[in-house]
Each structure stands twice: as structure tokens, then as C-alpha cells.
Amino acid sequence: MSRTNPIPDVLNISGVLPHTAVKAGHLPKRSETGIGGLMPWADRLWFVTYVAHKEGTGDGTGLFYIDDDFVMHKHEASVVGTYANRMIHAESNQCIMGPHVIDIEGNVRTIDPLINIRITATCRHLTDPRKKVYMLGMEGEFFEVDVETLETTQLAELTELLYTGGKGPAHFKSVFCDQGRVVVANNSYYPENFVDPETCDGRLAEWTGEGDWNILERTQFNTVAGRVDGSLGRAIYAVGQD
């Protein structure tokens, strides 16, 4: 949060504030952890953490916010999970982060069916952007969520539809919607793919809301993004490797 002067009595090491760090407990199971999503919203700085796996790890992580005095709070609605999504849904004035929906007053609701999904991305909806969004899970689960009622519907299992589970687990990382299509990225990549690229489970694929998904590229892609306001010419950018 913005301040002209440094907060008194807060340890500041070259701009790093150690008291705002989050860490996972050793029990019930050790895990990597980090910041999955970060967003200034409702007069606070919100962030959600991720852990390596969906269940049994990462005690002490979850949904947090930092106030104007740089005091960190763990929200009472916090749940442990593998989350990296964040999006401001302008029409409803809500921030979507992990399985949580946060209004402009800082009130938090949780999308219960998504708690154990490793949510990696959220994007706008093709046909009803005022009321709905799409949510993507790392294992290829593709959902539609009503931002008012939080009703959740799984629309697709992309690991099956895009044939991404051949060599190892799917790793869907990003989704973006514009120009009448949804574009997803999967970054699965293994040593044998370097020798024979045709065996790669990495994917860049699109869907127009009807019919089959169309595979654009069969290699590792990590993110898909763009600007729906037209300031970058409405281009959709996908970043990966070949």
C-alpha cells in the first residue's frame, strides 16, 4: 500500500520486509510454497499461496492480505491449495484469486468445488462475460463459474481432449479469452521430446465455444495473455519453447 515515509519499527532490508514472508509448516507433509497470485484490491494487498500438491501439504499457507500498516493477516476464509490465478472481474467489482471471490469491501466467498483443484488461471467468458468466468486446473479441468451464485460447471477435461497425458502429468498453466476464442497453454515437456518433438505433450489450443478444441502447437507453452481494451491491437500472446 502507498506511503510517503517508511513504516516505523518495521525491519526493511533493501526493500525486503521479512515479516511479510509466508512459509509452509513441516507437518503434516513438507512442501514447496510461494506466492501464487498477488493483487491490490479493496484497500489492501491480497495474495494467495501455492503448495506443490493438493492435499496433505502446506499447513500455514492460504489467503492473506497486508494492510496500510504493513501488518499481514491470514483471512478466516483461507484454504490451503495450489493456486496461481488472479483476475479482476470488472462487471461485478470482484477479485477472483484461488478459489476465492473478493468484493470491493473485502468480503470473501469461496468456490467450494474448486478448493482441491490446482487452479492456474481465470479468464473472461465467451458468451456471458458479465456473469461468468472460466477457470483452468493444472490437470486440465476446465470450468465455468457464475460470479454471482458461484455455481460451478466442469465443461471439459482437456488432458483427454488434447491428448496431453501420454508421457507424464499434464501441466496446464494459462488461459485467455478474446477474439471469440479461448486459448489454453500446457507446458508438459520431457527429455525425449527434445529428440522427437512429435511426442511432446505440451499444447497450445483454442476453442470457440462450440465443437472440438483445435490444437495449434504441440510443444511447451507457459502463458497466454493479451489486452481486451485494444491498446495492444487485441493481439493474443503465447510464450513457450520449441
PyRosetta script that sets phi, psi and omega in degrees:
from pyrosetta import init, pose_from_sequence

init()
pose = pose_from_sequence("MSRTNPIPDVLNISGVLPHTAVKAGHLPKRSETGIGGLMPWADRLWFVTYVAHKEGTGDGTGLFYIDDDFVMHKHEASVVGTYANRMIHAESNQCIMGPHVIDIEGNVRTIDPLINIRITATCRHLTDPRKKVYMLGMEGEFFEVDVETLETTQLAELTELLYTGGKGPAHFKSVFCDQGRVVVANNSYYPENFVDPETCDGRLAEWTGEGDWNILERTQFNTVAGRVDGSLGRAIYAVGQD")
pose.set_psi(1, 152.7)
pose.set_omega(1, -172.0)
pose.set_phi(2, -79.3)
pose.set_psi(2, 136.5)
pose.set_omega(2, 173.3)
pose.set_phi(3, -148.3)
pose.set_psi(3, 146.7)
pose.set_omega(3, 179.0)
pose.set_phi(4, -76.0)
pose.set_psi(4, -42.2)
pose.set_omega(4, -177.1)
pose.set_phi(5, -110.7)
pose.set_psi(5, 152.8)
pose.set_omega(5, 177.1)
pose.set_phi(6, -61.6)
pose.set_psi(6, 150.2)
pose.set_omega(6, 177.1)
pose.set_phi(7, -69.6)
pose.set_psi(7, 127.1)
pose.set_omega(7, 178.5)
pose.set_phi(8, -62.6)
pose.set_psi(8, 149.9)
pose.set_omega(8, 172.6)
pose.set_phi(9, 63.6)
pose.set_psi(9, 20.2)
pose.set_omega(9, 174.9)
pose.set_phi(10, -110.2)
pose.set_psi(10, 123.5)
pose.set_omega(10, 179.7)
pose.set_phi(11, -66.0)
pose.set_psi(11, 122.1)
pose.set_omega(11, -176.8)
pose.set_phi(12, -127.6)
pose.set_psi(12, 111.0)
pose.set_omega(12, -178.6)
pose.set_phi(13, -109.2)
pose.set_psi(13, 95.6)
pose.set_omega(13, -179.1)
pose.set_phi(14, 53.2)
pose.set_psi(14, 41.8)
pose.set_omega(14, 178.5)
pose.set_phi(15, 88.9)
pose.set_psi(15, -3.7)
pose.set_omega(15, 178.3)
pose.set_phi(16, -96.6)
pose.set_psi(16, 129.1)
pose.set_omega(16, -179.2)
pose.set_phi(17, -109.5)
pose.set_psi(17, 96.3)
pose.set_omega(17, -172.7)
pose.set_phi(18, -57.5)
pose.set_psi(18, -29.4)
pose.set_omega(18, -176.0)
pose.set_phi(19, -71.2)
pose.set_psi(19, -10.8)
pose.set_omega(19, 177.5)
pose.set_phi(20, -93.3)
pose.set_psi(20, 6.0)
pose.set_omega(20, 178.5)
pose.set_phi(21, -73.5)
pose.set_psi(21, 149.5)
pose.set_omega(21, 173.0)
pose.set_phi(22, -119.3)
pose.set_psi(22, 150.1)
pose.set_omega(22, -179.3)
pose.set_phi(23, -147.8)
pose.set_psi(23, 154.7)
pose.set_omega(23, 178.8)
pose.set_phi(24, -91.8)
pose.set_psi(24, 144.2)
pose.set_omega(24, 176.5)
pose.set_phi(25, -71.8)
pose.set_psi(25, 159.5)
pose.set_omega(25, 179.0)
pose.set_phi(26, -69.9)
pose.set_psi(26, -28.7)
pose.set_omega(26, -176.9)
pose.set_phi(27, -117.2)
pose.set_psi(27, 151.0)
pose.set_omega(27, 5.7)
pose.set_phi(28, -76.8)
pose.set_psi(28, -15.2)
pose.set_omega(28, 178.5)
pose.set_phi(29, -154.5)
pose.set_psi(29, 135.7)
pose.set_omega(29, -178.5)
pose.set_phi(30, -69.0)
pose.set_psi(30, 151.5)
pose.set_omega(30, -178.0)
pose.set_phi(31, -155.5)
pose.set_psi(31, 151.7)
pose.set_omega(31, 164.0)
pose.set_phi(32, -65.9)
pose.set_psi(32, 154.7)
pose.set_omega(32, 174.0)
pose.set_phi(33, -152.1)
pose.set_psi(33, 161.8)
pose.set_omega(33, 179.1)
pose.set_phi(34, -175.0)
pose.set_psi(34, -175.6)
pose.set_omega(34, 178.3)
pose.set_phi(35, -86.5)
pose.set_psi(35, 117.7)
pose.set_omega(35, 179.5)
pose.set_phi(36, -87.5)
pose.set_psi(36, -34.9)
pose.set_omega(36, -179.4)
pose.set_phi(37, -150.2)
pose.set_psi(37, 145.6)
pose.set_omega(37, -176.2)
pose.set_phi(38, -139.5)
pose.set_psi(38, 133.7)
pose.set_omega(38, -178.4)
pose.set_phi(39, -155.8)
pose.set_psi(39, 127.3)
pose.set_omega(39, 169.4)
pose.set_phi(40, -75.1)
pose.set_psi(40, 125.2)
pose.set_omega(40, -172.9)
pose.set_phi(41, -164.1)
pose.set_psi(41, 143.2)
pose.set_omega(41, 175.8)
pose.set_phi(42, 52.1)
pose.set_psi(42, 45.1)
pose.set_omega(42, 176.7)
pose.set_phi(43, 61.6)
pose.set_psi(43, 24.5)
pose.set_omega(43, 177.3)
pose.set_phi(44, -144.3)
pose.set_psi(44, 165.7)
pose.set_omega(44, 173.0)
pose.set_phi(45, -103.7)
pose.set_psi(45, 112.0)
pose.set_omega(45, -176.3)
pose.set_phi(46, -98.0)
pose.set_psi(46, 146.6)
pose.set_omega(46, 169.6)
pose.set_phi(47, -150.7)
pose.set_psi(47, 153.5)
pose.set_omega(47, 177.3)
pose.set_phi(48, -124.3)
pose.set_psi(48, 141.4)
pose.set_omega(48, -177.9)
pose.set_phi(49, -96.1)
pose.set_psi(49, 166.5)
pose.set_omega(49, 171.1)
pose.set_phi(50, -126.4)
pose.set_psi(50, 153.2)
pose.set_omega(50, 170.2)
pose.set_phi(51, -123.6)
pose.set_psi(51, 170.4)
pose.set_omega(51, -172.3)
pose.set_phi(52, -66.7)
pose.set_psi(52, -37.6)
pose.set_omega(52, -173.3)
pose.set_phi(53, -132.0)
pose.set_psi(53, 166.0)
pose.set_omega(53, -170.4)
pose.set_phi(54, -75.3)
pose.set_psi(54, -35.5)
pose.set_omega(54, -170.7)
pose.set_phi(55, -130.5)
pose.set_psi(55, 143.7)
pose.set_omega(55, 171.4)
pose.set_phi(56, 78.7)
pose.set_psi(56, 11.9)
pose.set_omega(56, -179.8)
pose.set_phi(57, -133.8)
pose.set_psi(57, 163.6)
pose.set_omega(57, 165.7)
pose.set_phi(58, 77.7)
pose.set_psi(58, 28.4)
pose.set_omega(58, 175.8)
pose.set_phi(59, -55.8)
pose.set_psi(59, 132.5)
pose.set_omega(59, -178.5)
pose.set_phi(60, 103.3)
pose.set_psi(60, -9.3)
pose.set_omega(60, 178.6)
pose.set_phi(61, -98.7)
pose.set_psi(61, 178.1)
pose.set_omega(61, 178.5)
pose.set_phi(62, 145.1)
pose.set_psi(62, -140.8)
pose.set_omega(62, -178.1)
pose.set_phi(63, -102.5)
pose.set_psi(63, 126.7)
pose.set_omega(63, -177.5)
pose.set_phi(64, -131.5)
pose.set_psi(64, 161.7)
pose.set_omega(64, 167.0)
pose.set_phi(65, -142.5)
pose.set_psi(65, 154.1)
pose.set_omega(65, 178.8)
pose.set_phi(66, -116.5)
pose.set_psi(66, 128.7)
pose.set_omega(66, -176.8)
pose.set_phi(67, -89.8)
pose.set_psi(67, -174.6)
pose.set_omega(67, -176.3)
pose.set_phi(68, -64.5)
pose.set_psi(68, -21.8)
pose.set_omega(68, 179.5)
pose.set_phi(69, -94.9)
pose.set_psi(69, 13.3)
pose.set_omega(69, -179.3)
pose.set_phi(70, 60.3)
pose.set_psi(70, 32.4)
pose.set_omega(70, 172.4)
pose.set_phi(71, -94.0)
pose.set_psi(71, 130.1)
pose.set_omega(71, -178.1)
pose.set_phi(72, -94.9)
pose.set_psi(72, 135.9)
pose.set_omega(72, -179.0)
pose.set_phi(73, -125.5)
pose.set_psi(73, 137.1)
pose.set_omega(73, 170.3)
pose.set_phi(74, -92.3)
pose.set_psi(74, 123.0)
pose.set_omega(74, -175.2)
pose.set_phi(75, -70.9)
pose.set_psi(75, 145.4)
pose.set_omega(75, -177.9)
pose.set_phi(76, -64.6)
pose.set_psi(76, -20.7)
pose.set_omega(76, 178.2)
pose.set_phi(77, -87.5)
pose.set_psi(77, 1.7)
pose.set_omega(77, -175.1)
pose.set_phi(78, -57.6)
pose.set_psi(78, 138.7)
pose.set_omega(78, 172.0)
pose.set_phi(79, -132.3)
pose.set_psi(79, 153.1)
pose.set_omega(79, 179.5)
pose.set_phi(80, -87.0)
pose.set_psi(80, 134.7)
pose.set_omega(80, 178.4)
pose.set_phi(81, -171.9)
pose.set_psi(81, -177.0)
pose.set_omega(81, 178.1)
pose.set_phi(82, -106.5)
pose.set_psi(82, 95.2)
pose.set_omega(82, -171.9)
pose.set_phi(83, -129.5)
pose.set_psi(83, 136.0)
pose.set_omega(83, 177.2)
pose.set_phi(84, -138.3)
pose.set_psi(84, 11.3)
pose.set_omega(84, -176.8)
pose.set_phi(85, -93.4)
pose.set_psi(85, 147.6)
pose.set_omega(85, 172.9)
pose.set_phi(86, -159.3)
pose.set_psi(86, 137.6)
pose.set_omega(86, -177.9)
pose.set_phi(87, -161.0)
pose.set_psi(87, 137.7)
pose.set_omega(87, 170.1)
pose.set_phi(88, -92.0)
pose.set_psi(88, 119.4)
pose.set_omega(88, 175.5)
pose.set_phi(89, -92.8)
pose.set_psi(89, 100.5)
pose.set_omega(89, -169.3)
pose.set_phi(90, -62.9)
pose.set_psi(90, -39.3)
pose.set_omega(90, -174.6)
pose.set_phi(91, -63.8)
pose.set_psi(91, -34.0)
pose.set_omega(91, -178.6)
pose.set_phi(92, -104.0)
pose.set_psi(92, 1.4)
pose.set_omega(92, -177.8)
pose.set_phi(93, 52.8)
pose.set_psi(93, 53.2)
pose.set_omega(93, 178.9)
pose.set_phi(94, -133.7)
pose.set_psi(94, 145.7)
pose.set_omega(94, 173.3)
pose.set_phi(95, -101.6)
pose.set_psi(95, 127.1)
pose.set_omega(95, 177.9)
pose.set_phi(96, -105.3)
pose.set_psi(96, 119.8)
pose.set_omega(96, -175.4)
pose.set_phi(97, -144.5)
pose.set_psi(97, 120.4)
pose.set_omega(97, -170.7)
pose.set_phi(98, 60.6)
pose.set_psi(98, -140.7)
pose.set_omega(98, 176.9)
pose.set_phi(99, -90.3)
pose.set_psi(99, 14.7)
pose.set_omega(99, -174.1)
pose.set_phi(100, -103.6)
pose.set_psi(100, 148.2)
pose.set_omega(100, 175.0)
pose.set_phi(101, -123.0)
pose.set_psi(101, 120.5)
pose.set_omega(101, -171.8)
pose.set_phi(102, -116.4)
pose.set_psi(102, 124.0)
pose.set_omega(102, 179.9)
pose.set_phi(103, -86.0)
pose.set_psi(103, 179.8)
pose.set_omega(103, -173.0)
pose.set_phi(104, -73.2)
pose.set_psi(104, -9.5)
pose.set_omega(104, 174.0)
pose.set_phi(105, -93.6)
pose.set_psi(105, -3.6)
pose.set_omega(105, -179.2)
pose.set_phi(106, 89.7)
pose.set_psi(106, 9.3)
pose.set_omega(106, 176.1)
pose.set_phi(107, -75.8)
pose.set_psi(107, 138.6)
pose.set_omega(107, -173.5)
pose.set_phi(108, -117.5)
pose.set_psi(108, 130.1)
pose.set_omega(108, 168.7)
pose.set_phi(109, -116.4)
pose.set_psi(109, 154.1)
pose.set_omega(109, -176.9)
pose.set_phi(110, -121.6)
pose.set_psi(110, 135.1)
pose.set_omega(110, 177.3)
pose.set_phi(111, -85.2)
pose.set_psi(111, 92.5)
pose.set_omega(111, -171.0)
pose.set_phi(112, -56.3)
pose.set_psi(112, -40.7)
pose.set_omega(112, -178.6)
pose.set_phi(113, -63.9)
pose.set_psi(113, -14.0)
pose.set_omega(113, -176.6)
pose.set_phi(114, -102.9)
pose.set_psi(114, 1.0)
pose.set_omega(114, -176.1)
pose.set_phi(115, -57.6)
pose.set_psi(115, -42.3)
pose.set_omega(115, -177.2)
pose.set_phi(116, -95.6)
pose.set_psi(116, 12.7)
pose.set_omega(116, 173.0)
pose.set_phi(117, -93.5)
pose.set_psi(117, 135.2)
pose.set_omega(117, 177.5)
pose.set_phi(118, -79.8)
pose.set_psi(118, 84.4)
pose.set_omega(118, -171.4)
pose.set_phi(119, -75.5)
pose.set_psi(119, 123.8)
pose.set_omega(119, -178.0)
pose.set_phi(120, -109.4)
pose.set_psi(120, -21.5)
pose.set_omega(120, -176.0)
pose.set_phi(121, -160.7)
pose.set_psi(121, 153.4)
pose.set_omega(121, 174.7)
pose.set_phi(122, -131.3)
pose.set_psi(122, 142.7)
pose.set_omega(122, 177.6)
pose.set_phi(123, -146.6)
pose.set_psi(123, 171.7)
pose.set_omega(123, -179.8)
pose.set_phi(124, -68.0)
pose.set_psi(124, 161.3)
pose.set_omega(124, -176.9)
pose.set_phi(125, -93.7)
pose.set_psi(125, 147.6)
pose.set_omega(125, -177.9)
pose.set_phi(126, -68.2)
pose.set_psi(126, -45.4)
pose.set_omega(126, -170.3)
pose.set_phi(127, -114.0)
pose.set_psi(127, -17.8)
pose.set_omega(127, -178.7)
pose.set_phi(128, -138.6)
pose.set_psi(128, 62.0)
pose.set_omega(128, -174.1)
pose.set_phi(129, -68.0)
pose.set_psi(129, -17.9)
pose.set_omega(129, 179.8)
pose.set_phi(130, -74.3)
pose.set_psi(130, -26.8)
pose.set_omega(130, -173.5)
pose.set_phi(131, -119.6)
pose.set_psi(131, -15.2)
pose.set_omega(131, -171.5)
pose.set_phi(132, -134.4)
pose.set_psi(132, 158.2)
pose.set_omega(132, 172.5)
pose.set_phi(133, -136.5)
pose.set_psi(133, 167.0)
pose.set_omega(133, 171.4)
pose.set_phi(134, -105.2)
pose.set_psi(134, 144.5)
pose.set_omega(134, 177.9)
pose.set_phi(135, -126.7)
pose.set_psi(135, 137.5)
pose.set_omega(135, -176.9)
pose.set_phi(136, -117.7)
pose.set_psi(136, 131.4)
pose.set_omega(136, 175.0)
pose.set_phi(137, -99.0)
pose.set_psi(137, 153.6)
pose.set_omega(137, -176.6)
pose.set_phi(138, -61.8)
pose.set_psi(138, -32.2)
pose.set_omega(138, 179.4)
pose.set_phi(139, -84.5)
pose.set_psi(139, 11.8)
pose.set_omega(139, 175.7)
pose.set_phi(140, 94.1)
pose.set_psi(140, 8.8)
pose.set_omega(140, 177.6)
pose.set_phi(141, -73.9)
pose.set_psi(141, 126.5)
pose.set_omega(141, -176.6)
pose.set_phi(142, -119.0)
pose.set_psi(142, 117.7)
pose.set_omega(142, -172.4)
pose.set_phi(143, -118.6)
pose.set_psi(143, 156.5)
pose.set_omega(143, 168.6)
pose.set_phi(144, -114.5)
pose.set_psi(144, 130.4)
pose.set_omega(144, -177.5)
pose.set_phi(145, -126.5)
pose.set_psi(145, 131.1)
pose.set_omega(145, 173.3)
pose.set_phi(146, -81.9)
pose.set_psi(146, 119.6)
pose.set_omega(146, -174.2)
pose.set_phi(147, -75.5)
pose.set_psi(147, -11.2)
pose.set_omega(147, 176.8)
pose.set_phi(148, -90.3)
pose.set_psi(148, -52.3)
pose.set_omega(148, -176.0)
pose.set_phi(149, -93.5)
pose.set_psi(149, -16.0)
pose.set_omega(149, -174.0)
pose.set_phi(150, 66.0)
pose.set_psi(150, 16.0)
pose.set_omega(150, 173.5)
pose.set_phi(151, -61.2)
pose.set_psi(151, 132.4)
pose.set_omega(151, -172.7)
pose.set_phi(152, -122.7)
pose.set_psi(152, 131.2)
pose.set_omega(152, -179.8)
pose.set_phi(153, -130.3)
pose.set_psi(153, 126.3)
pose.set_omega(153, 174.8)
pose.set_phi(154, -81.3)
pose.set_psi(154, 122.2)
pose.set_omega(154, -177.2)
pose.set_phi(155, -94.4)
pose.set_psi(155, -27.2)
pose.set_omega(155, -174.9)
pose.set_phi(156, -159.0)
pose.set_psi(156, 156.8)
pose.set_omega(156, 169.3)
pose.set_phi(157, -115.4)
pose.set_psi(157, 95.7)
pose.set_omega(157, -169.3)
pose.set_phi(158, -71.3)
pose.set_psi(158, -24.4)
pose.set_omega(158, 175.6)
pose.set_phi(159, -58.3)
pose.set_psi(159, -39.1)
pose.set_omega(159, 178.8)
pose.set_phi(160, -78.0)
pose.set_psi(160, -45.5)
pose.set_omega(160, -174.5)
pose.set_phi(161, -68.0)
pose.set_psi(161, -31.5)
pose.set_omega(161, -176.4)
pose.set_phi(162, -107.7)
pose.set_psi(162, 7.2)
pose.set_omega(162, 174.9)
pose.set_phi(163, 56.4)
pose.set_psi(163, 51.6)
pose.set_omega(163, -174.2)
pose.set_phi(164, -105.6)
pose.set_psi(164, 7.3)
pose.set_omega(164, -175.8)
pose.set_phi(165, -108.3)
pose.set_psi(165, 24.1)
pose.set_omega(165, -173.7)
pose.set_phi(166, -74.4)
pose.set_psi(166, -49.2)
pose.set_omega(166, -173.1)
pose.set_phi(167, -96.9)
pose.set_psi(167, -22.1)
pose.set_omega(167, -176.7)
pose.set_phi(168, -177.7)
pose.set_psi(168, -172.0)
pose.set_omega(168, -177.0)
pose.set_phi(169, -66.1)
pose.set_psi(169, 146.2)
pose.set_omega(169, 174.4)
pose.set_phi(170, -68.7)
pose.set_psi(170, 155.6)
pose.set_omega(170, -178.6)
pose.set_phi(171, -140.2)
pose.set_psi(171, 62.1)
pose.set_omega(171, 179.2)
pose.set_phi(172, -68.7)
pose.set_psi(172, 128.6)
pose.set_omega(172, -170.7)
pose.set_phi(173, -118.5)
pose.set_psi(173, -22.5)
pose.set_omega(173, -171.1)
pose.set_phi(174, -154.7)
pose.set_psi(174, 152.1)
pose.set_omega(174, 175.0)
pose.set_phi(175, -146.9)
pose.set_psi(175, 143.0)
pose.set_omega(175, 179.5)
pose.set_phi(176, -145.6)
pose.set_psi(176, 145.1)
pose.set_omega(176, -178.2)
pose.set_phi(177, -127.0)
pose.set_psi(177, 123.8)
pose.set_omega(177, 172.6)
pose.set_phi(178, -171.0)
pose.set_psi(178, 167.5)
pose.set_omega(178, 177.0)
pose.set_phi(179, 55.1)
pose.set_psi(179, 34.2)
pose.set_omega(179, 175.9)
pose.set_phi(180, 72.1)
pose.set_psi(180, 25.0)
pose.set_omega(180, -179.7)
pose.set_phi(181, -151.8)
pose.set_psi(181, 155.3)
pose.set_omega(181, 171.2)
pose.set_phi(182, -108.0)
pose.set_psi(182, 132.0)
pose.set_omega(182, -179.8)
pose.set_phi(183, -118.9)
pose.set_psi(183, 131.5)
pose.set_omega(183, -179.9)
pose.set_phi(184, -121.0)
pose.set_psi(184, 154.7)
pose.set_omega(184, 179.0)
pose.set_phi(185, -128.0)
pose.set_psi(185, 134.2)
pose.set_omega(185, 173.6)
pose.set_phi(186, -122.6)
pose.set_psi(186, 130.6)
pose.set_omega(186, -173.6)
pose.set_phi(187, -107.9)
pose.set_psi(187, 24.1)
pose.set_omega(187, 176.2)
pose.set_phi(188, -58.3)
pose.set_psi(188, 131.6)
pose.set_omega(188, 179.8)
pose.set_phi(189, -158.4)
pose.set_psi(189, 132.2)
pose.set_omega(189, -175.3)
pose.set_phi(190, -133.3)
pose.set_psi(190, 161.5)
pose.set_omega(190, -173.9)
pose.set_phi(191, -54.0)
pose.set_psi(191, -38.1)
pose.set_omega(191, -177.7)
pose.set_phi(192, -67.6)
pose.set_psi(192, -20.4)
pose.set_omega(192, 178.7)
pose.set_phi(193, -68.3)
pose.set_psi(193, -26.5)
pose.set_omega(193, 178.1)
pose.set_phi(194, -67.3)
pose.set_psi(194, -35.2)
pose.set_omega(194, 179.8)
pose.set_phi(195, -79.2)
pose.set_psi(195, -42.1)
pose.set_omega(195, -178.0)
pose.set_phi(196, -130.2)
pose.set_psi(196, 88.8)
pose.set_omega(196, -175.8)
pose.set_phi(197, -57.8)
pose.set_psi(197, -24.4)
pose.set_omega(197, -178.2)
pose.set_phi(198, -67.2)
pose.set_psi(198, -16.6)
pose.set_omega(198, 179.7)
pose.set_phi(199, -88.3)
pose.set_psi(199, -1.0)
pose.set_omega(199, -171.5)
pose.set_phi(200, -67.8)
pose.set_psi(200, 136.4)
pose.set_omega(200, 174.8)
pose.set_phi(201, -89.1)
pose.set_psi(201, -6.8)
pose.set_omega(201, 175.6)
pose.set_phi(202, -62.3)
pose.set_psi(202, 146.3)
pose.set_omega(202, -176.3)
pose.set_phi(203, -145.1)
pose.set_psi(203, 145.3)
pose.set_omega(203, 160.5)
pose.set_phi(204, -123.3)
pose.set_psi(204, 121.1)
pose.set_omega(204, -172.9)
pose.set_phi(205, -141.8)
pose.set_psi(205, 157.3)
pose.set_omega(205, -178.5)
pose.set_phi(206, -134.0)
pose.set_psi(206, 158.9)
pose.set_omega(206, 179.6)
pose.set_phi(207, -145.6)
pose.set_psi(207, 136.1)
pose.set_omega(207, -177.6)
pose.set_phi(208, -98.3)
pose.set_psi(208, 5.8)
pose.set_omega(208, 179.5)
pose.set_phi(209, 101.0)
pose.set_psi(209, -12.8)
pose.set_omega(209, 177.9)
pose.set_phi(210, -139.4)
pose.set_psi(210, 151.0)
pose.set_omega(210, 175.4)
pose.set_phi(211, 71.4)
pose.set_psi(211, -158.1)
pose.set_omega(211, -173.7)
pose.set_phi(212, -80.9)
pose.set_psi(212, 158.7)
pose.set_omega(212, 169.9)
pose.set_phi(213, -76.9)
pose.set_psi(213, 144.7)
pose.set_omega(213, -179.1)
pose.set_phi(214, -109.2)
pose.set_psi(214, 120.5)
pose.set_omega(214, 178.7)
pose.set_phi(215, -80.3)
pose.set_psi(215, 120.2)
pose.set_omega(215, -179.1)
pose.set_phi(216, -90.0)
pose.set_psi(216, -42.9)
pose.set_omega(216, -179.5)
pose.set_phi(217, -142.9)
pose.set_psi(217, 146.9)
pose.set_omega(217, 177.4)
pose.set_phi(218, -113.1)
pose.set_psi(218, 70.5)
pose.set_omega(218, 174.6)
pose.set_phi(219, -158.4)
pose.set_psi(219, 177.1)
pose.set_omega(219, -173.1)
pose.set_phi(220, -71.4)
pose.set_psi(220, 126.0)
pose.set_omega(220, 171.2)
pose.set_phi(221, -128.0)
pose.set_psi(221, 137.3)
pose.set_omega(221, -174.6)
pose.set_phi(222, -103.9)
pose.set_psi(222, -29.9)
pose.set_omega(222, -176.7)
pose.set_phi(223, -153.8)
pose.set_psi(223, 152.5)
pose.set_omega(223, 174.5)
pose.set_phi(224, -133.3)
pose.set_psi(224, 132.4)
pose.set_omega(224, -176.5)
pose.set_phi(225, -153.0)
pose.set_psi(225, 170.9)
pose.set_omega(225, 177.4)
pose.set_phi(226, -177.7)
pose.set_psi(226, -172.3)
pose.set_omega(226, 178.4)
pose.set_phi(227, -129.5)
pose.set_psi(227, 113.1)
pose.set_omega(227, -177.5)
pose.set_phi(228, -78.3)
pose.set_psi(228, -8.1)
pose.set_omega(228, 179.1)
pose.set_phi(229, -83.6)
pose.set_psi(229, -2.8)
pose.set_omega(229, 176.4)
pose.set_phi(230, 85.9)
pose.set_psi(230, -0.3)
pose.set_omega(230, -176.0)
pose.set_phi(231, -69.7)
pose.set_psi(231, -16.7)
pose.set_omega(231, 175.7)
pose.set_phi(232, -115.5)
pose.set_psi(232, 23.8)
pose.set_omega(232, 177.5)
pose.set_phi(233, 76.5)
pose.set_psi(233, 17.2)
pose.set_omega(233, 179.5)
pose.set_phi(234, 62.0)
pose.set_psi(234, 24.3)
pose.set_omega(234, 176.8)
pose.set_phi(235, -72.9)
pose.set_psi(235, 148.4)
pose.set_omega(235, 172.4)
pose.set_phi(236, -108.4)
pose.set_psi(236, 126.0)
pose.set_omega(236, -177.7)
pose.set_phi(237, -107.2)
pose.set_psi(237, 134.3)
pose.set_omega(237, 175.2)
pose.set_phi(238, -126.2)
pose.set_psi(238, 131.4)
pose.set_omega(238, -176.6)
pose.set_phi(239, -117.5)
pose.set_psi(239, 127.6)
pose.set_omega(239, 179.5)
pose.set_phi(240, -158.0)
pose.set_psi(240, -146.2)
pose.set_omega(240, 179.0)
pose.set_phi(241, -149.3)
pose.set_psi(241, 159.8)
pose.set_omega(241, 174.9)
pose.set_phi(242, -130.4)
pose.dump_pdb("model.pdb")
